[in-house]
Amino acid sequence: MTKEVRVRYAPSPTGFLHIGGARTALFNYLYARHHNGKFIVRIEDTDIERNVEGGEASQLDNLKWLGIEYDESIDIGGPYAPYRQMERLDTYKEHAEKLLDKGAAYKCFCSSEKLEASREEQKARGVAAPTYDGTCRHLSAEEVAAKEAAGEQYTIRMRVPENVTYEFEDLVRGQVTFESKDIGDWVIVKANGIPTYNYAVVLDDHFMEISHVFRGEEHLSNTPKQMMIFDAFGWEYPRFGHMTLIINENRKKLSKRDESIIQFVTQYKDLGYLPEAMFNFFALLGWSPEGEEEIFSKEQFIEMFDEKRLSKSPSMFDKQKLTWMNNQYIKKLSLEEVVALSLPHLQKAGLLPEELTTEERAWATDLIALYHEQMSFGAEIVELSSLFFNEHIEYDGEANEVLAGEQVPQVMAAFKVQLEGLEEFSPETVKAAIKAVQKETGHKGKNLFMPIRVVTTGETHGPELPNAICLIGKEKTIARVDKYAQK
């Protein structure tokens, strides 16, 4: 490539970093790093009424958490600052005047009521996508001056060229074509002087020398409008690539109202997902490497990223795949790291105190170690380890089937005697006690282990039995055996 690769992720602070935004940022980042280019984060904050407190911080903080490092933005600056649109209003105003002077744009004095009436009239005639009817398109200079003198408010509209075909080679979709006749004269500057998205984004991309634009397919229909602005100033287009939709497991477009899927990156962070796993998962959400391997490091993704392998089909957000992938990364962590990831969730749930004694921390470490291989995310430890905190055990159908065995009373009576005789309570001594019950009663295998597991833990499956019983503790284990005997 002769021109330096410069790509951007340009979120609006109207919300927090979303799955779709994270994927867009990631693909731009990978493309930039693969080509030794620059990745810019620009804040598009002109929708001032919808901006939310913390929106900017969520975008930047969560990108950093994911490991998506940017080269220029509002917090680190750069040679093309400012990187916040509301700080670039003079540029937009100056260039809107230029468009007005050359007749590429015009002032529109139509009220919102008139515009709404026109839309309704077009719909009544069966027009599927109503456009501006051009009322102000041919106002004379004198008419415009008179309306301004009368204090009438106006927007500035782009004068859409007639009979023009807008054609470009999309980096994902291939050849794409739009006809100007299908696009009505659209607003580039609102009545309050703030530019609209399709106008401001072009000036930003041009002056920041953006070479490639990778974004979601919902922006595809915006492209011809943006090409008009580039053409009006005689500027070169960036290369466009529109990534396919993310869909849920019902193959419907992912919506922020879809409660079946966690939508925001910060929620995954709070649940104890690992940033490396999220990076890996998002990288495969609409892009595929060669071969069957699915676990890669960031450096490997950068090395092999090829925009030609971006999918042309919708990408399904597979929750099971995400939890599987995060589990693969958790397995690689040291026990100390897994404790740091999951212990706060036990404390937040009120199962452990905020300040732990040395003995309590050692117990919690042993507890978490039981589930190291099984855990899919940090917060899952609360549900996985519930048997150690339940005061009362309720047996389900499968557990009751186990307890219905005729040998169970004999096994449990013998096990209680063995427990009461233990001076040291450790996995080794508990294991020896179970062995002694086997020798005394003659029962072994499932007939021996399953009753002990169900009575002491309330579950038919779980971690290594002697380790689990040891963590439950001698007093609590005997109490559970007594409770079973009473039933």
Solvent accessible surface area in square Angstrom, and as a share of the most:
residue,aa,sasa,rsa
1,M,144,0.64
2,T,153,0.89
3,K,101,0.43
4,E,87,0.39
5,V,4,0.02
6,R,10,0.04
7,V,0,0.00
8,R,12,0.05
9,Y,15,0.06
10,A,19,0.15
11,P,9,0.06
12,S,42,0.27
13,P,7,0.04
14,T,31,0.18
15,G,21,0.20
16,F,89,0.37
17,L,0,0.00
18,H,27,0.12
19,I,0,0.00
20,G,22,0.21
21,G,18,0.17
22,A,0,0.00
23,R,10,0.04
24,T,20,0.12
25,A,0,0.00
26,L,1,0.00
27,F,1,0.01
28,N,0,0.00
29,Y,3,0.01
30,L,0,0.00
31,Y,2,0.01
32,A,0,0.00
33,R,57,0.21
34,H,69,0.31
35,H,60,0.27
36,N,137,0.70
37,G,7,0.07
38,K,75,0.32
39,F,0,0.00
40,I,0,0.00
41,V,0,0.00
42,R,0,0.00
43,I,0,0.00
44,E,17,0.07
45,D,11,0.06
46,T,12,0.07
47,D,48,0.25
48,I,85,0.43
49,E,164,0.74
50,R,154,0.56
51,N,50,0.26
52,V,63,0.36
53,E,171,0.77
54,G,38,0.36
55,G,0,0.00
56,E,42,0.19
57,A,51,0.40
58,S,14,0.09
59,Q,9,0.04
60,L,12,0.06
61,D,74,0.39
62,N,8,0.04
63,L,0,0.00
64,K,106,0.45
65,W,52,0.18
66,L,5,0.03
67,G,17,0.17
68,I,1,0.01
69,E,84,0.38
70,Y,20,0.08
71,D,50,0.26
72,E,6,0.03
73,S,0,0.00
74,I,44,0.22
75,D,66,0.34
76,I,98,0.50
77,G,25,0.24
78,G,35,0.34
79,P,111,0.70
80,Y,55,0.21
81,A,58,0.45
82,P,47,0.30
83,Y,4,0.02
84,R,62,0.23
85,Q,1,0.00
86,M,57,0.25
87,E,95,0.43
88,R,19,0.07
89,L,59,0.29
90,D,120,0.62
91,T,36,0.21
92,Y,3,0.01
93,K,139,0.59
94,E,90,0.41
95,H,14,0.06
96,A,3,0.02
97,E,79,0.36
98,K,89,0.38
99,L,0,0.00
100,L,33,0.16
101,D,123,0.64
102,K,113,0.48
103,G,31,0.30
104,A,21,0.16
105,A,2,0.02
106,Y,14,0.05
107,K,38,0.16
108,C,3,0.02
109,F,19,0.08
110,C,21,0.13
111,S,55,0.36
112,S,79,0.51
113,E,127,0.57
114,K,77,0.33
115,L,38,0.19
116,E,76,0.34
117,A,62,0.48
118,S,18,0.12
119,R,101,0.37
120,E,88,0.39
121,E,87,0.39
122,Q,15,0.07
123,K,112,0.48
124,A,92,0.71
125,R,155,0.57
126,G,63,0.60
127,V,51,0.29
128,A,107,0.83
129,A,76,0.59
130,P,35,0.22
131,T,55,0.32
132,Y,30,0.11
133,D,78,0.40
134,G,17,0.17
135,T,66,0.39
136,C,7,0.04
137,R,40,0.15
138,H,150,0.67
139,L,45,0.23
140,S,47,0.30
141,A,80,0.62
142,E,128,0.58
143,E,83,0.37
144,V,30,0.17
145,A,58,0.45
146,A,62,0.48
147,K,58,0.25
148,E,70,0.31
149,A,91,0.70
150,A,78,0.61
151,G,62,0.59
152,E,73,0.33
153,Q,138,0.61
154,Y,70,0.27
155,T,31,0.18
156,I,13,0.07
157,R,16,0.06
158,M,4,0.02
159,R,69,0.25
160,V,9,0.05
161,P,54,0.34
162,E,127,0.57
163,N,141,0.72
164,V,51,0.29
165,T,69,0.40
166,Y,6,0.02
167,E,90,0.41
168,F,19,0.08
169,E,91,0.41
170,D,4,0.02
171,L,33,0.16
172,V,5,0.03
173,R,76,0.28
174,G,20,0.19
175,Q,106,0.47
176,V,20,0.11
177,T,70,0.41
178,F,48,0.20
179,E,61,0.27
180,S,3,0.02
181,K,158,0.67
182,D,94,0.49
183,I,26,0.13
184,G,17,0.16
185,D,12,0.06
186,W,20,0.07
187,V,35,0.20
188,I,0,0.00
189,V,15,0.08
190,K,75,0.32
191,A,50,0.38
192,N,100,0.51
193,G,45,0.43
194,I,11,0.06
195,P,2,0.01
196,T,28,0.16
197,Y,66,0.25
198,N,18,0.09
199,Y,0,0.00
200,A,0,0.00
201,V,0,0.00
202,V,1,0.00
203,L,0,0.00
204,D,0,0.00
205,D,5,0.03
206,H,57,0.25
207,F,73,0.30
208,M,0,0.00
209,E,88,0.39
210,I,7,0.03
211,S,8,0.05
212,H,16,0.07
213,V,0,0.00
214,F,2,0.01
215,R,7,0.03
216,G,9,0.09
217,E,44,0.20
218,E,107,0.48
219,H,49,0.22
220,L,34,0.17
221,S,73,0.47
222,N,29,0.15
223,T,0,0.00
224,P,1,0.01
225,K,53,0.22
226,Q,2,0.01
227,M,3,0.01
228,M,3,0.01
229,I,0,0.00
230,F,4,0.02
231,D,73,0.38
232,A,23,0.18
233,F,34,0.14
234,G,68,0.66
235,W,44,0.15
236,E,133,0.60
237,Y,76,0.29
238,P,9,0.06
239,R,106,0.39
240,F,5,0.02
241,G,0,0.00
242,H,0,0.00
243,M,3,0.01
244,T,5,0.03
245,L,46,0.23
246,I,13,0.07
247,I,9,0.04
248,N,13,0.07
249,E,77,0.34
250,N,113,0.58
251,R,154,0.56
252,K,139,0.59
253,K,123,0.52
254,L,16,0.08
255,S,38,0.24
256,K,131,0.56
257,R,207,0.76
258,D,25,0.13
259,E,172,0.77
260,S,65,0.42
261,I,6,0.03
262,I,60,0.30
263,Q,10,0.04
264,F,49,0.20
265,V,0,0.00
266,T,41,0.24
267,Q,74,0.33
268,Y,5,0.02
269,K,86,0.36
270,D,93,0.48
271,L,55,0.27
272,G,3,0.03
273,Y,13,0.05
274,L,17,0.08
275,P,28,0.18
276,E,100,0.45
277,A,0,0.00
278,M,0,0.00
279,F,8,0.03
280,N,1,0.00
281,F,5,0.02
282,F,1,0.00
283,A,0,0.00
284,L,28,0.14
285,L,7,0.03
286,G,11,0.10
287,W,6,0.02
288,S,54,0.35
289,P,15,0.09
290,E,139,0.62
291,G,64,0.61
292,E,165,0.74
293,E,100,0.45
294,E,59,0.27
295,I,37,0.19
296,F,25,0.10
297,S,49,0.31
298,K,51,0.21
299,E,115,0.52
300,Q,93,0.41
301,F,0,0.00
302,I,35,0.18
303,E,133,0.60
304,M,61,0.27
305,F,3,0.01
306,D,49,0.26
307,E,23,0.10
308,K,159,0.67
309,R,90,0.33
310,L,8,0.04
311,S,37,0.24
312,K,139,0.59
313,S,66,0.43
314,P,65,0.41
315,S,10,0.06
316,M,74,0.33
317,F,0,0.00
318,D,39,0.20
319,K,75,0.32
320,Q,145,0.64
321,K,55,0.23
322,L,4,0.02
323,T,40,0.23
324,W,109,0.38
325,M,0,0.00
326,N,0,0.00
327,N,15,0.08
328,Q,41,0.18
329,Y,29,0.11
330,I,0,0.00
331,K,81,0.34
332,K,142,0.60
333,L,39,0.20
334,S,57,0.37
335,L,63,0.31
336,E,144,0.65
337,E,88,0.40
338,V,0,0.00
339,V,11,0.06
340,A,72,0.56
341,L,35,0.17
342,S,0,0.00
343,L,9,0.04
344,P,67,0.42
345,H,27,0.12
346,L,0,0.00
347,Q,27,0.12
348,K,173,0.73
349,A,53,0.41
350,G,63,0.60
351,L,57,0.28
352,L,18,0.09
353,P,63,0.39
354,E,127,0.57
355,E,152,0.68
356,L,34,0.17
357,T,80,0.46
358,T,123,0.72
359,E,145,0.65
360,E,60,0.27
361,R,117,0.43
362,A,53,0.41
363,W,71,0.25
364,A,0,0.00
365,T,35,0.20
366,D,79,0.41
367,L,0,0.00
368,I,0,0.00
369,A,43,0.33
370,L,37,0.19
371,Y,5,0.02
372,H,26,0.12
373,E,112,0.50
374,Q,104,0.46
375,M,0,0.00
376,S,18,0.12
377,F,41,0.17
378,G,0,0.00
379,A,20,0.16
380,E,39,0.17
381,I,0,0.00
382,V,44,0.25
383,E,137,0.61
384,L,31,0.15
385,S,0,0.00
386,S,37,0.24
387,L,3,0.02
388,F,7,0.03
389,F,39,0.16
390,N,64,0.33
391,E,132,0.59
392,H,129,0.58
393,I,16,0.08
394,E,142,0.64
395,Y,39,0.15
396,D,87,0.45
397,G,51,0.49
398,E,93,0.42
399,A,1,0.00
400,N,77,0.40
401,E,133,0.60
402,V,29,0.17
403,L,25,0.13
404,A,82,0.64
405,G,25,0.24
406,E,169,0.76
407,Q,23,0.10
408,V,0,0.00
409,P,78,0.49
410,Q,96,0.43
411,V,0,0.00
412,M,3,0.01
413,A,61,0.48
414,A,7,0.05
415,F,0,0.00
416,K,58,0.24
417,V,98,0.56
418,Q,50,0.22
419,L,0,0.00
420,E,91,0.41
421,G,60,0.58
422,L,27,0.14
423,E,183,0.82
424,E,113,0.50
425,F,46,0.19
426,S,16,0.10
427,P,41,0.26
428,E,123,0.55
429,T,30,0.17
430,V,0,0.00
431,K,133,0.56
432,A,62,0.48
433,A,3,0.02
434,I,5,0.02
435,K,132,0.56
436,A,33,0.25
437,V,0,0.00
438,Q,48,0.21
439,K,182,0.77
440,E,115,0.51
441,T,19,0.11
442,G,58,0.56
443,H,48,0.21
444,K,137,0.58
445,G,38,0.37
446,K,164,0.69
447,N,84,0.43
448,L,0,0.00
449,F,90,0.38
450,M,40,0.18
451,P,1,0.01
452,I,0,0.00
453,R,34,0.12
454,V,0,0.00
455,V,0,0.00
456,T,0,0.00
457,T,5,0.03
458,G,13,0.12
459,E,60,0.27
460,T,14,0.08
461,H,131,0.58
462,G,44,0.42
463,P,16,0.10
464,E,114,0.51
465,L,7,0.04
466,P,13,0.08
467,N,51,0.26
468,A,0,0.00
469,I,0,0.00
470,C,33,0.20
471,L,16,0.08
472,I,12,0.06
473,G,21,0.20
474,K,64,0.27
475,E,154,0.69
476,K,54,0.23
477,T,0,0.00
478,I,28,0.14
479,A,55,0.42
480,R,15,0.05
481,V,4,0.02
482,D,42,0.22
483,K,68,0.29
484,Y,34,0.13
485,A,75,0.58
486,Q,153,0.68
487,K,147,0.62
